[in-house]
Amino acid sequence: MDVGKFLINEECPIIEAMAQMDKTAKKVLFVAEDGVLKAALTDGDIRRWILKNGDLKAPVKNAANYNPLSLPLDRKNEALTLMLQRLISAVPLIDDKGKIVNVLLWEDIEGGKSPEEEEEALDLPVVMMAGGLGTRLYPYTNILPKPLIPVGEIPIAEHIINQFRKLGCHNFHLIVNYKKNMIKAYFNEIEKDYSVSYADEDIPLGTGGGLSLLKGKINETFVLTNCDILIREDFRKIYKLHKDEGNVITMVCSAKDFKIPYGIVEIDSNGSICNLKEKPSLSFLTNTGCYIVEPEVIDSLKPGEKIGFPDVINKYRLAGKKVGIYPVSEEAWLDMGQMDELERMRVRLEQDDKK
């Protein structure tokens, strides 16, 4: 066990902690000084910090739990009981000086999913916006519609469906337009254990307007996703937050750290330079194009109205309805909407398959 990959300094920025969690794939880190346990930091701690409008560049000490659970080395046989009682997936073992000497993981003791992951199937309808021209992927989309662009051995749309199928989803609705017959032919011919239905968008209605074609077809909470993204997160957690918060719409947002490749000059009201920043970085949340949505959103749309889903969100927000977010790390969002991201997605999926 490489204990070091689980350790983090309390002054480390939260956005860097999110990236480190992605590398360990365990959703927990331990704040330590010279190896001595001080605090624990989970993905839930980070999520709560962000939902309180916390700064992504703030140090992890602002979000960490300074009453962490641990066990001394001579009591490591109690780890399984502790994990079951507290619904946690990792327990640090410490020596008599409080130094972390090992981290016990659920899968190392029992195998399979951790207690916090043992949840019921998420059998929600999934709506995929699959009608766009895919101009950013030209010339590929001059031949194939974007949902059928292959990433590895299968099209991106099938990757998306397979991801939700593993969670228990059975019913998929594709809103189609550009080269729609090719999309229908592909999914009608492959062997599958789920249903796919189609809503024909005869004229472009936007990412929001297309949902009006599903009136009377979806009467429960559903997932809405673009056809060129994958979110590597447990959607059961996203759904739970959506319901716990009473949201009408929950937007999945990715933390981004973007370095501006230029020096930034700030001036005052007199036109004089007041500050210089050499290639600063910006940390922010961005819309991934994936949402959990209540059925009333479909019912409220006007037939034939062209509208983007962000505009739908703004309408609900301005009307005082509850619209929330679920933050994920930058590495958890795979977007093949641009040519240079297509290969990155292929490599990432290949790596995930080997785990």
C-alpha positions as CSV (number, residue, x, y, z in Angstrom):
1,M,0.0,0.0,0.0
2,D,1.4,3.4,-1.1
3,V,0.1,5.5,1.8
4,G,1.5,8.6,0.3
5,K,-1.1,8.8,-2.4
6,F,-3.8,9.2,0.3
7,L,-2.0,12.1,2.1
8,I,-2.4,15.8,1.5
9,N,-1.2,19.0,3.1
10,E,-3.9,21.1,4.7
11,E,-2.8,24.2,2.6
12,C,-3.3,22.4,-0.7
13,P,-6.0,24.0,-2.8
14,I,-9.3,22.2,-2.9
15,I,-9.3,21.9,-6.7
16,E,-6.0,20.0,-6.5
17,A,-7.4,17.7,-3.8
18,M,-10.2,16.9,-6.2
19,A,-7.7,15.9,-8.9
20,Q,-5.8,13.8,-6.3
21,M,-9.0,12.0,-5.4
22,D,-9.5,11.1,-9.0
23,K,-6.1,9.5,-9.1
24,T,-6.7,7.3,-6.1
25,A,-10.3,6.7,-7.2
26,K,-11.3,6.2,-3.5
27,K,-13.0,9.6,-2.8
28,V,-11.0,10.1,0.4
29,L,-7.8,11.7,1.4
30,F,-6.1,12.2,4.8
31,V,-4.7,15.6,5.9
32,A,-1.3,14.9,7.5
33,E,1.7,16.8,8.8
34,D,5.0,14.8,8.6
35,G,2.8,11.8,8.2
36,V,0.7,12.4,11.4
37,L,-3.0,12.3,10.9
38,K,-4.8,15.6,11.4
39,A,-8.0,15.4,9.4
40,A,-10.0,13.5,6.7
41,L,-11.3,14.9,3.5
42,T,-14.0,13.1,1.5
43,D,-15.7,14.0,-1.8
44,G,-18.8,14.8,0.3
45,D,-16.8,17.3,2.4
46,I,-15.7,19.0,-0.9
47,R,-19.1,19.0,-2.3
48,R,-20.6,20.6,0.8
49,W,-17.9,23.3,0.6
50,I,-18.6,24.1,-3.0
51,L,-22.4,24.2,-2.4
52,K,-21.8,26.8,0.2
53,N,-20.1,28.9,-2.5
54,G,-16.7,28.0,-1.2
55,D,-13.6,29.0,-3.3
56,L,-12.1,26.2,-5.3
57,K,-8.7,27.6,-4.6
58,A,-9.2,27.7,-0.8
59,P,-7.0,25.3,1.3
60,V,-8.4,21.9,2.1
61,K,-8.3,22.8,5.8
62,N,-11.5,24.8,5.2
63,A,-13.4,21.8,4.2
64,A,-11.7,18.9,6.0
65,N,-13.1,17.0,9.0
66,Y,-10.7,17.5,11.9
67,N,-12.2,14.6,13.9
68,P,-11.2,11.8,11.6
69,L,-11.8,8.1,12.3
70,S,-8.8,6.0,12.7
71,L,-7.5,2.8,14.4
72,P,-4.3,1.9,16.1
73,L,-2.3,-0.8,14.4
74,D,-3.1,-3.4,17.1
75,R,-6.9,-2.9,16.5
76,K,-6.9,-3.3,12.7
77,N,-9.3,-6.2,13.0
78,E,-12.0,-3.8,14.0
79,A,-11.8,-1.9,10.7
80,L,-14.6,-3.8,9.0
81,T,-17.0,-3.2,11.9
82,L,-16.1,0.5,11.9
83,M,-16.7,0.8,8.1
84,L,-20.1,-0.8,8.4
85,Q,-21.1,1.3,11.3
86,R,-20.0,4.6,9.8
87,L,-20.6,3.8,6.1
88,I,-17.0,4.6,5.1
89,S,-14.7,2.9,2.6
90,A,-11.3,3.6,4.1
91,V,-9.7,3.6,7.6
92,P,-6.2,4.9,8.4
93,L,-4.1,2.8,10.8
94,I,-1.8,4.9,13.0
95,D,1.2,4.1,15.2
96,D,1.6,5.3,18.8
97,K,2.7,8.7,17.5
98,G,-0.3,9.2,15.4
99,K,1.5,8.6,12.1
100,I,-0.4,6.9,9.3
101,V,1.3,3.6,8.5
102,N,-1.4,2.0,6.4
103,V,-4.8,2.7,4.9
104,L,-7.3,-0.2,5.0
105,L,-9.8,-0.2,2.1
106,W,-13.1,-1.9,2.1
107,E,-12.3,-3.9,-1.1
108,D,-9.1,-5.1,0.5
109,I,-11.1,-6.6,3.4
110,E,-14.3,-7.7,1.8
111,G,-14.0,-7.1,-1.9
112,G,-16.7,-5.5,-4.1
113,K,-18.4,-2.2,-3.4
114,S,-18.1,-0.3,-0.1
115,P,-21.1,0.0,2.2
116,E,-21.8,3.6,1.0
117,E,-22.0,2.3,-2.6
118,E,-24.4,-0.6,-1.8
119,E,-27.5,1.2,-3.0
120,E,-30.6,0.3,-4.9
121,A,-30.7,0.4,-8.7
122,L,-31.3,3.8,-10.3
123,D,-34.0,3.0,-12.8
124,L,-34.6,6.5,-14.2
125,P,-35.6,7.4,-17.8
126,V,-32.6,8.9,-19.6
127,V,-33.1,11.5,-22.3
128,M,-30.2,12.1,-24.8
129,M,-30.1,15.2,-27.0
130,A,-28.9,13.5,-30.2
131,G,-30.0,15.8,-32.9
132,G,-27.2,18.3,-33.3
133,L,-25.0,18.8,-36.4
134,G,-21.8,18.3,-34.5
135,T,-20.0,21.1,-36.4
136,R,-17.0,21.0,-34.0
137,L,-16.3,17.4,-35.0
138,Y,-16.3,18.1,-38.7
139,P,-15.3,16.4,-41.0
140,Y,-16.3,13.2,-39.0
141,T,-19.9,14.4,-38.7
142,N,-20.1,15.0,-42.5
143,I,-20.3,11.2,-42.6
144,L,-21.7,10.1,-39.3
145,P,-24.0,11.9,-36.8
146,K,-22.3,12.8,-33.6
147,P,-24.0,10.1,-31.5
148,L,-22.4,7.5,-33.7
149,I,-18.9,8.8,-33.7
150,P,-16.8,5.8,-32.4
151,V,-14.8,6.1,-29.2
152,G,-12.8,2.9,-29.2
153,E,-15.0,0.1,-30.5
154,I,-18.5,1.5,-30.0
155,P,-20.2,4.9,-30.6
156,I,-20.3,7.6,-27.9
157,A,-24.1,7.3,-27.5
158,E,-23.7,3.6,-26.7
159,H,-21.0,4.4,-24.1
160,I,-23.5,6.8,-22.4
161,I,-26.3,4.2,-22.5
162,N,-24.0,1.5,-21.1
163,Q,-23.0,3.7,-18.2
164,F,-26.6,4.3,-17.2
165,R,-27.6,0.7,-17.9
166,K,-25.0,-0.4,-15.3
167,L,-26.9,1.7,-12.7
168,G,-30.2,0.0,-13.5
169,C,-31.7,2.3,-16.1
170,H,-33.7,0.6,-18.8
171,N,-35.6,3.3,-20.8
172,F,-33.7,5.6,-23.1
173,H,-35.2,8.4,-25.2
174,L,-33.2,9.9,-28.0
175,I,-34.2,13.3,-29.5
176,V,-32.9,13.0,-33.1
177,N,-32.7,15.2,-36.1
178,Y,-29.5,15.2,-38.2
179,K,-28.9,11.9,-39.9
180,K,-31.6,10.4,-37.6
181,N,-32.2,7.3,-39.7
182,M,-28.6,6.2,-39.2
183,I,-29.0,6.5,-35.5
184,K,-32.3,4.6,-35.5
185,A,-30.8,1.9,-37.7
186,Y,-27.8,1.4,-35.4
187,F,-29.8,1.0,-32.2
188,N,-32.5,-1.1,-33.8
189,E,-30.0,-3.6,-35.1
190,I,-27.7,-4.1,-32.1
191,E,-28.5,-6.7,-29.4
192,K,-29.6,-4.9,-26.2
193,D,-31.4,-5.5,-23.0
194,Y,-33.0,-2.0,-22.8
195,S,-35.5,0.0,-24.8
196,V,-34.7,3.0,-27.0
197,S,-37.4,5.3,-28.3
198,Y,-37.0,8.3,-30.6
199,A,-38.5,11.8,-30.8
200,D,-38.1,13.2,-34.2
201,E,-37.1,16.9,-34.2
202,D,-38.2,18.0,-37.7
203,I,-36.8,21.5,-37.1
204,P,-34.1,22.5,-34.6
205,L,-35.7,23.3,-31.3
206,G,-32.5,23.7,-29.1
207,T,-31.5,21.6,-26.1
208,G,-34.6,22.7,-24.2
209,G,-37.2,22.9,-26.9
210,G,-36.6,19.3,-28.0
211,L,-37.9,18.1,-24.6
212,S,-41.4,19.3,-25.6
213,L,-41.5,16.3,-28.0
214,L,-41.6,14.0,-24.9
215,K,-44.9,15.4,-23.4
216,G,-47.0,12.5,-22.2
217,K,-44.1,10.1,-22.5
218,I,-42.1,10.9,-19.3
219,N,-43.9,11.4,-16.0
220,E,-41.1,10.9,-13.5
221,T,-37.7,12.3,-12.6
222,F,-35.3,11.8,-15.5
223,V,-31.7,12.3,-16.6
224,L,-31.0,14.7,-19.4
225,T,-27.6,14.5,-21.2
226,N,-25.9,15.7,-24.2
227,C,-24.8,13.0,-26.6
228,D,-21.0,13.8,-26.5
229,I,-20.2,13.6,-22.8
230,L,-19.6,11.1,-20.1
231,I,-19.8,11.9,-16.3
232,R,-17.7,9.5,-14.3
233,E,-19.6,9.9,-11.1
234,D,-22.2,7.8,-9.2
235,F,-25.5,9.1,-10.4
236,R,-27.2,7.6,-7.3
237,K,-25.4,10.3,-5.3
238,I,-26.5,13.0,-7.8
239,Y,-30.1,11.8,-7.7
240,K,-30.1,11.7,-3.8
241,L,-28.9,15.3,-3.6
242,H,-31.5,16.3,-6.2
243,K,-34.3,14.8,-4.1
244,D,-32.9,15.8,-0.7
245,E,-32.7,19.5,-1.8
246,G,-36.1,19.4,-3.5
247,N,-34.6,20.7,-6.8
248,V,-36.6,21.0,-10.0
249,I,-33.4,20.8,-11.9
250,T,-29.9,19.8,-10.7
251,M,-27.1,20.7,-13.0
252,V,-23.9,18.6,-13.0
253,C,-21.0,21.1,-12.9
254,S,-17.3,20.4,-13.4
255,A,-14.6,22.2,-11.5
256,K,-12.1,23.8,-13.9
257,D,-8.7,25.3,-13.4
258,F,-7.8,27.3,-16.5
259,K,-4.5,29.0,-16.9
260,I,-4.6,32.2,-19.1
261,P,-1.6,32.0,-21.4
262,Y,-1.0,35.8,-21.3
263,G,0.0,38.4,-18.8
264,I,-3.1,40.3,-17.5
265,V,-3.0,44.1,-17.1
266,E,-5.6,45.8,-14.9
267,I,-6.1,49.6,-15.1
268,D,-7.8,52.1,-12.9
269,S,-10.4,54.8,-13.8
270,N,-7.5,57.1,-14.9
271,G,-6.1,54.7,-17.3
272,S,-3.1,53.9,-15.2
273,I,-1.8,50.4,-14.6
274,C,-2.9,49.3,-11.1
275,N,-1.9,45.6,-11.3
276,L,0.0,43.1,-13.4
277,K,-0.6,39.3,-13.3
278,E,1.6,37.0,-15.2
279,K,-0.4,34.1,-16.7
280,P,-2.9,33.8,-13.9
281,S,-5.2,30.8,-13.4
282,L,-8.9,30.9,-12.9
283,S,-10.9,28.3,-11.0
284,F,-14.6,28.0,-11.7
285,L,-17.6,25.6,-12.2
286,T,-18.8,24.9,-15.7
287,N,-21.9,23.3,-17.1
288,T,-21.2,19.8,-18.3
289,G,-24.5,19.4,-20.2
290,C,-25.9,16.8,-17.9
291,Y,-28.9,17.3,-15.5
292,I,-31.4,15.6,-13.2
293,V,-34.8,17.0,-14.1
294,E,-38.4,16.9,-12.8
295,P,-41.2,16.0,-15.3
296,E,-42.9,19.4,-14.8
297,V,-40.2,20.9,-16.9
298,I,-41.4,19.0,-19.9
299,D,-45.0,19.9,-19.2
300,S,-44.1,23.7,-19.1
301,L,-42.5,23.8,-22.5
302,K,-44.4,25.2,-25.5
303,P,-44.7,22.9,-28.5
304,G,-42.4,24.1,-31.3
305,E,-40.6,26.7,-29.2
306,K,-36.9,26.9,-29.8
307,I,-35.1,27.3,-26.5
308,G,-31.8,26.2,-25.0
309,F,-31.9,24.3,-21.7
310,P,-29.8,27.0,-19.9
311,D,-32.6,29.4,-20.8
312,V,-35.1,26.9,-19.3
313,I,-33.0,26.9,-16.2
314,N,-33.0,30.6,-16.0
315,K,-36.7,30.8,-16.3
316,Y,-37.2,28.5,-13.3
317,R,-34.5,30.3,-11.3
318,L,-36.1,33.7,-11.9
319,A,-39.5,32.3,-11.0
320,G,-38.1,31.3,-7.6
321,K,-37.9,27.6,-8.2
322,K,-35.1,25.6,-6.7
323,V,-32.3,24.9,-9.2
324,G,-29.2,23.3,-7.8
325,I,-25.8,22.0,-8.8
326,Y,-23.8,18.8,-8.2
327,P,-20.1,19.5,-8.5
328,V,-17.7,16.9,-10.0
329,S,-14.0,17.1,-10.6
330,E,-12.5,18.1,-13.9
331,E,-11.3,14.5,-14.5
332,A,-14.8,13.2,-13.9
333,W,-16.1,15.0,-17.0
334,L,-15.2,13.6,-20.4
335,D,-16.3,15.7,-23.4
336,M,-15.7,14.7,-26.9
337,G,-17.3,17.8,-28.4
338,Q,-14.0,18.9,-29.9
339,M,-11.5,17.0,-31.9
340,D,-8.6,17.2,-29.4
341,E,-10.8,15.8,-26.7
342,L,-11.9,12.7,-28.7
343,E,-8.6,10.9,-28.3
344,R,-8.4,11.9,-24.6
345,M,-11.8,10.3,-24.0
346,R,-10.7,7.1,-25.8
347,V,-7.6,6.7,-23.7
348,R,-9.5,7.4,-20.5
349,L,-12.2,4.8,-21.3
350,E,-9.5,2.3,-22.1
351,Q,-7.8,2.9,-18.8
352,D,-11.1,2.6,-16.9
353,D,-11.8,-0.7,-18.6
354,K,-8.5,-2.1,-17.3
355,K,-9.2,-1.2,-13.7
